[in-house]
């Protein structure tokens, strides 16, 4: 049986351009894009709503999702913790959920074990995003650039992708 083709946009940490470039790639090829951060935020928002109801004045879990997403940096430590907790049982649950939802372009894989499992299950084409000189932020990324990855230099100054 042929494995489903999935395009992975990876990088050394947050804000190197994985989502931006993944979205551009998906749009230009007529594919569906998803980021693991959205799965974490969605699940976290649902749990907050379930536990605390109108948390932060929200009337639905989606309102909490929107508030967290609009201020992701302030929530980063909680999101890193929650994402790690979600992946304790199945390290590939985040990317796997996106693929189950029909996304063939995925970004945000942060752990080597997650990457290895997704590569076992799917026919993966990997793009590694580098953003030279960008400061490292709090994150749980432990992957390194795969040998077969296509490297994209993202300088964000000229918007040129080399």
C-alpha positions as CSV (number, residue, x, y, z in Angstrom):
1,X,0.0,0.0,0.0
2,X,1.3,3.4,-0.9
3,X,1.9,5.9,1.9
4,X,0.2,9.2,1.9
5,X,2.5,12.1,0.8
6,X,3.0,14.8,3.5
7,X,5.2,17.9,3.2
8,X,6.8,18.9,6.5
9,X,8.1,22.3,7.3
10,X,10.6,22.1,10.2
11,X,13.1,24.5,11.8
12,X,15.3,25.0,14.8
13,X,12.6,26.7,16.9
14,X,9.7,29.2,17.0
15,X,9.3,32.0,14.5
16,X,11.8,30.9,11.9
17,X,9.0,31.0,9.3
18,X,7.7,27.4,9.2
19,X,4.0,28.3,9.2
20,X,4.4,31.2,6.8
21,X,6.3,29.2,4.3
22,X,4.1,26.1,4.8
23,X,1.0,28.2,4.1
24,X,2.6,29.7,1.0
25,X,3.6,26.2,-0.3
26,X,0.1,24.8,0.4
27,X,-1.7,27.7,-1.3
28,X,0.6,27.5,-4.4
29,X,0.0,23.8,-4.7
30,X,-3.7,23.7,-3.8
31,X,-3.0,21.7,-0.6
32,X,-4.4,22.0,3.0
33,X,-1.9,23.4,5.6
34,X,-1.9,22.9,9.4
35,X,0.3,23.7,12.3
36,X,0.8,21.7,15.4
37,X,0.5,24.9,17.5
38,X,-3.1,25.2,16.5
39,X,-3.9,21.7,17.7
40,X,-2.2,22.5,21.1
41,X,-4.0,25.8,21.4
42,X,-7.4,24.3,20.4
43,X,-7.1,21.4,22.8
44,X,-5.8,23.7,25.6
45,X,-8.7,26.2,25.0
46,X,-11.3,23.4,25.1
47,X,-9.9,22.1,28.4
48,X,-9.8,25.6,29.9
49,X,-13.4,26.2,28.8
50,X,-14.5,22.8,30.2
51,X,-12.8,23.4,33.5
52,X,-13.5,27.1,34.0
53,X,-16.4,28.0,31.8
54,X,-16.3,31.7,31.0
55,X,-12.5,31.8,31.5
56,X,-11.2,35.3,30.5
57,X,-14.8,36.4,29.8
58,X,-15.1,33.9,27.0
59,X,-18.5,32.6,25.9
60,X,-17.0,29.5,24.1
61,X,-13.8,27.5,23.8
62,X,-13.2,29.1,20.4
63,X,-13.2,32.6,22.0
64,X,-10.5,31.3,24.4
65,X,-8.6,29.9,21.4
66,X,-8.7,33.2,19.7
67,X,-7.5,35.1,22.8
68,X,-4.6,32.7,23.2
69,X,-3.7,32.7,19.5
70,X,-3.7,36.5,19.4
71,X,-1.2,36.6,22.3
72,X,0.7,33.4,21.8
73,X,4.0,34.7,23.2
74,X,2.5,35.4,26.6
75,X,1.1,31.9,26.6
76,X,4.2,30.1,25.3
77,X,5.4,28.5,28.6
78,X,1.9,27.0,29.1
79,X,1.6,25.9,25.5
80,X,5.0,24.2,25.6
81,X,4.0,22.4,28.8
82,X,0.6,21.4,27.4
83,X,2.0,20.2,24.1
84,X,4.5,18.0,25.9
85,X,1.7,16.6,28.1
86,X,-0.4,15.8,25.0
87,X,2.5,13.9,23.4
88,X,3.3,11.7,26.4
89,X,1.3,8.8,25.2
90,X,1.6,9.3,21.4
91,X,4.5,11.5,20.3
92,X,3.0,11.8,16.8
93,X,-0.5,12.9,18.0
94,X,-0.2,16.5,16.9
95,X,1.0,16.0,13.3
96,X,-1.1,12.9,13.1
97,X,-4.2,14.8,14.0
98,X,-3.5,17.4,11.3
99,X,-3.0,14.7,8.7
100,X,-6.2,13.0,9.9
101,X,-8.0,16.3,9.3
102,X,-6.7,16.3,5.7
103,X,-3.6,18.5,6.0
104,X,-0.9,17.4,3.6
105,X,1.4,20.3,4.6
106,X,2.3,20.3,8.2
107,X,4.6,22.5,10.3
108,X,5.5,22.6,14.0
109,X,7.0,19.2,14.6
110,X,9.3,19.8,17.6
111,X,10.5,16.4,18.8
112,X,12.7,13.9,17.1
113,X,10.5,11.0,18.2
114,X,7.5,12.8,16.6
115,X,9.4,13.3,13.4
116,X,10.6,9.7,13.3
117,X,7.1,8.3,13.8
118,X,5.5,10.6,11.1
119,X,8.3,9.6,8.7
120,X,7.6,5.9,9.4
121,X,3.8,6.3,8.7
122,X,3.9,8.7,5.7
123,X,5.9,9.5,2.6
124,X,7.4,12.7,3.9
125,X,9.1,15.5,1.9
126,X,11.0,17.7,4.4
127,X,11.8,21.4,4.2
128,X,14.2,22.8,6.9
129,X,13.8,26.5,7.5
130,X,16.7,28.5,8.8
131,X,16.5,32.1,9.9
132,X,20.1,33.3,10.5
133,X,20.6,35.7,13.5
134,X,17.2,35.2,14.9
135,X,17.2,34.9,18.7
136,X,16.2,31.5,20.2
137,X,13.0,31.5,22.3
138,X,11.6,29.2,24.9
139,X,10.6,26.1,23.2
140,X,10.8,22.3,23.4
141,X,12.3,21.7,19.9
142,X,14.8,18.9,20.0
143,X,15.0,18.0,16.3
144,X,18.0,18.5,14.1
145,X,18.0,19.0,10.3
146,X,17.4,15.7,8.5
147,X,20.0,14.8,5.9
148,X,17.4,14.6,3.1
149,X,15.8,18.0,4.0
150,X,15.6,20.8,1.5
151,X,17.1,23.9,3.3
152,X,15.3,27.2,2.9
153,X,17.1,30.3,4.0
154,X,14.5,32.7,5.3
155,X,16.0,36.2,5.9
156,X,12.6,38.0,6.3
157,X,14.3,41.2,5.2
158,X,13.8,41.1,1.5
159,X,11.1,38.4,1.6
160,X,13.4,36.4,-0.8
161,X,13.5,32.7,-0.2
162,X,16.9,31.3,-1.4
